[in-house]
Every structure is written in structure tokens, then in C-alpha cells.
Amino acid sequence: MTQAELASAVSVTRQTISALEANRYSPSLDLAFRIALVFQVPIGEVFFYELG
């Protein structure tokens, strides 16, 4: 799936997806769930948080 296709599926810009992939942007909880739904996986398989 391309960045543009994912962006379209979750109603954000391709630049937002690019920033997420580059770890320059943290998604809202709503966006994180929408992305997980597109891939049909639990949110924890798409996003995780590392302390420190």
C-alpha cells in the first residue's frame, strides 16, 4: 500500500503518513485506530511507545 493510498483510506494527507513513518509526528488516538483498522490488526501491532 502506498502512502497516498493509506492517507486516502484514513482521510489525512500523504505528508502526514510520511511524517508518521519518519517518527516526526505522533498520531491522534483516532488516527492510530483508523490506521490499524485499515490493516485489520490490533493497534499495538501498528504503534508502540518506548520510554526514554
N, C-alpha and C positions, 0 to 999 in steps of 0.2 A: 504494500500500500504506500502510495506517495504521501508526502507531507500535505500536498494540496487536497488529495482525496480525504485524508483524515481531517484536515481543517474543515472541509465542507461538511463532513459527516457530523462534526461536533459544533458547527457554527462559530468558528473562530478563523482568524487569518492564518495563512501558511507561515507567516513570520512568527506567530505565537507558537506554533508547533516547532519551528526551528529553534526558538529560544528555550522551549522546554527540553528539547534534545540536547542542547548545549549547556544545560543547567544554569541558564541565565534568568530563568523565570520559574516561579512556583505556581502551579495552577490552583485555582479555587477548588474547593471540595466538589462543587457541582461539575466543573470541567473534568476533574480527575475521574469522577464516576461516569461521566459521558464517554470518556476515552476507554475506560475499562469495559463499558457496555458494548462499544463498537467491536472490541476484540473478544468479547464474550468470556472474560476472565475476571477473577476477583481483583479488586482494586490493588491489593497488596502485591499482585504479580506485575503490576504496571508501575506503581510508585512505592517508594520506601523512604524512610528518613534515617539518616545517620547522625548520631550525636557527635559533636566535636568537629 
